[in-house]
Amino acid sequence: MTSNIISEVSTNGEGSKVLYSSVQQFEHTGCATAVILNYVLTGTEHYSLENKTLPVRAKQYLIINQAQSFHVSIPYSQVPVTAFGVYLTEAFLADVARNYQLPEIDLLDNPFASATSKWEFFEGVYTQDSLQSILQKLEKYLNLAKSELQLPRQELYLQLAQELLLAHRYLTQKAFNLPAKRPAVKRELFKRVQAAKLLLDETPENLKISQLAAIVALSEFHFFRTFKQAFGQSPHLYQTQKRLEKAAGFLQQEAWSVSEIALAVGFEDIYSFSKAFKKYYHLSPLQYRQQFSRIG
């Protein structure tokens, strides 16, 4: 017998809301009634958007645009999969956005003018950014007994909207800098290399350029060139950097040996790992661990 809890724990009274879910098995097909930020606390949720399957793991969040059709599936799990679903209406987001788009004099002269705008965010899975940091804090303010978030409601929604819009502006600028002529082509190219970037974030195995290019349906050179233009470094250098950052996190703990960490983050042997780590951090893995132990 499965035990599922889905409850509204916060609302601003104008359509924006936060749902908390704790489910052992779940499946749903729907259409987003607002822009959704789905932040997974524990376990993994599996989403399908535009024929793409997107696993959302613990401490990651997924952006779904308003009016987007989606399917979510959570296979049976003995330990409940928990998550927050944050719904931000386009009207609310537009009202926040006008403060970035209009000059201060216009905001002073006409502070209550209605704001209408249709948003198309870069849908996908994200982690380790300022928006994720805010979402991560929600759990400690959750009061399940009262089914509510013990936070100033309007302040919460304004902060989430602000960070979402700033992240959107940052990604839009990256897409805009790509050399394609048409804006729609720029967006599509950026969406594809962003998907590849997520794979490199998550996969310890050494993915070849040909594999990544095939996954996102680009030729090898087109993928390589676009990835470098979008993120300022090659796919290989980006993956190596992410591996080393993960290794640094593991070295701050005493549980694993350096050899175990090297294998866990995708290096073939301790020699190649130590060489890459020292080049990036200017310390050997053991020196880094010792330095962190002294600081701690």
N, C-alpha and C positions, 0 to 999 in steps of 0.2 A: 504494500500500500504506500502510495507516494503522498508527501506532504508539501503543498504549495501555498505560499503566501504572496499575494500581490496587493499592495495597499498604497494609497495616496498619502504621502507624509508631509507635503507642503504644496501650497498654491498661492499665487499672487492675486487670485480673484479675477484675473483678466485672460485666462486661458493657459498661462504658463504654469507648470506644475512639476513636481518631482514624485516619481513612483519608486517604491522599494520592492524588490522581488527576492524571494528565497524559495527556489523550486528544485525538486528532485528529477522531474521530467516535464518537458513543456514543448509545445509546438504551436505556432501561430503564423498566419498569413494576414497581412494588413496593408494599410496605406497610411503614411505618416500624416497626422493632423497638424503637426508643427515641426520645426526643426528639432531633431532628437539627438541628444548626447547620451549614449548608453555606456555607462561606466561599470565594468565588471570588478567586483570585489574579490570573489573567490570562484574557482572553477573556470569553465570555458563555455561561451555561448557561440552558436554557429549561425551566421546570417547569410542570406543570399540577396544580393542587390544586382540588378541588371545582368543576370546570369553569372555573377561572380560569387564565389563562396568565400566568406571572410570570417575566420575564427577570431573571436575577441576573448583574449585571455585576461587573467587577473592583473589589475593595475593598468589596463588599456581601456581606451574608450573609442566608440564608433560614432561617426557623424552621419546622420541620415537627413536628407533634404525634405522639406515639406512637400507633400503630394507624391513622394516616392513610394512605390510598392516594395514590399520586403517580405521575407520569410525568415523566421527564427526557429531554431530547433535546439533543444537541450536533451541529449540522450539520458537515460536513467542513470542517476548517480546516488550512491548511498549518502554521500555528504552533499547537502544542498548547495546549489550554485546561486550566489547572491550578487545583486547588481542594483544600481540606481539608474532610472531612466529620467533624464531631464528634458522637458518639453518647453521650448521657447517659441512663442508665436512670432510670425514674420512682422506683425504690427509692432510688437514690443521691441524686436531687434531693429526695426527701421527707426523707431523713436530714439534708441540709443545711438544708432549710426549717424543720425543727422548732426549730432554733436561733434563728430569728426569731419563731416562733409561741409558744414556751413561755417562762414566766418563768425567770429564772436559778436560782431555788431548785429548780424541777422538773428542770432540766438537771443540777443538782448531785446531787439525791436519786436520780435515775434516769437516769444518763448513757447507758446502753446499751439503752434501750427501743427496740423496733422502731418504725419510722415507715412508715406507708403512706398514700399520697395519690395521687389521680389528677389530673394537671395538664392544663389546657387553655390553652396559651399563645396569644397573638395571632399567628397565622400570617401571614407576609408577609416582605417584603424590608426590610432595615434597613441603615443606614450611619451613620458619624460618631457613635458612642456608645462608652461605656467597654468594652462587650463586643467591639465591632469592634476596638478598640485591642489587646485581648489576642489576638484571632484573628490580627491583622496581624503580631504578633511571632512567630507559629509558624514562618513561612517561614525566618527566619534561624537557627532551631535545627534545621532539617531536615537530616539526613544521609542522602542517597539511597543512598550506597554501602552503608550499614548498614541502610537502610530503618527508620530510627527518628528520633524527636524527642529531642534531647539536652537534656531538661528533667526536673526532679524530677516524676515521673508523678502521684503523688497530689496534690501541690500544684497542678499544672496543672488537674486535674479539679475540685478544690475551688474554685479561683478562677473557673473558667468557670461552674460551677454557681451560685456566689454572685452573679456579675454578671447571669446570666440571670434568677435569682429576683428580684433587685433591680429589673431592668428590667420584669419581669412585674408586680411590685407597683406600680411607678410608672404603668404603662399601665392596670392594673386600677383604680387610684384615679381616673385621668382618665375612664375609662368610667363608674365609679360616680357621678361628679359630674354626668353627663348627667341631664336632668330626667325621662326615661322612668321608669315605675313598676316594670316587670319587669326583673330582672337580665339575662335573656336578650336583651331588646330593647336594653338599654344596650350589651351586648357587640356585638350585631350593628350597631348604629348606629356604634359606635366603629370597628369593623372597616372599615366602608364609608368613613368620612371619613379613616381612616388610609391606605386605598388611594389616595384622592384626593391626600392629602398626598405620597405617594411620587411620583405623577405630576407634581406641581408641583416636587418636588425634581429630577426628571430632565429635564423638558421645557422647553427655552428658549422655545418658542412661547407666546404669550399665550392661555391657555385660559380661555374664558368660563365663568361660573358655570353657565350652561345646559348646556355641554358636560360639565363635571365632574359635575354632578348626574345627567345622563343615564347617564354611565359607571358610576356607583355606584348607580343605580336609586333616586334620591330626587327629590322635587320640588325646584325651585330654592330656594324659601325654606327648606324643611326642611333641605336640604343646607347652605345659607349659615348658618342659625342653629346647626346642630349642629357644624359646623366651628369656628365662632367660640367656642362653648361648650367644645369639646374642647381647642383650641389657643390660645385667648386673643386671636386676631386673625382678620380676614377672610381668605378665600383669596387675594384680590388682594394684600393687604399681606404675607401670608406668602410668596407667590411673588416679590414685589419684593425682600423681605429676602434670600431665597436667591440671587437673581440678583446682588445687590450683594455678597454674601459670596463668590460665585464670582469676581466681577470683582476683588475685593480680592486674591484668590489669584493671578489672572492678572497684576495690576499689580506683584506682588512679583517677577515675572520680566520680563526685558527683551525677550522674543521678539516680543510683539504691541504694536501702537500702541493708543492709547486708543480710536480709532474702531473698530478690529478687535475689541477687547474688548467694546465696547458692542453690536455686532452679534452677537457670539458668545453673549452672555448674554441676548439677546432684546429689547434696546431698539431702537426704530425709527431713532433718530438719536443723535448724540453730545450734542446739547443736552439732551434729556430724560434721558439717562444721567447726564450731569455734574450736572444739577440734583438728581436723586434721590440720587446718590452723596454729594454735599456735604451734603444734608439728613441722611443716615444717619450719615456718618463725620465730619462737620464739617470736611472737607477736600475740595478738588477732587481728581479722579483724579490729576492731575500732582503736586499737593502730597503726596498719599498715596504715590505711587511714589518721590518724592524723599526723603520722610521714611523710608521703609523702606530705601532705598539707604544712607542715613546710618547707620541702626541696624545694617544688615548689614555 
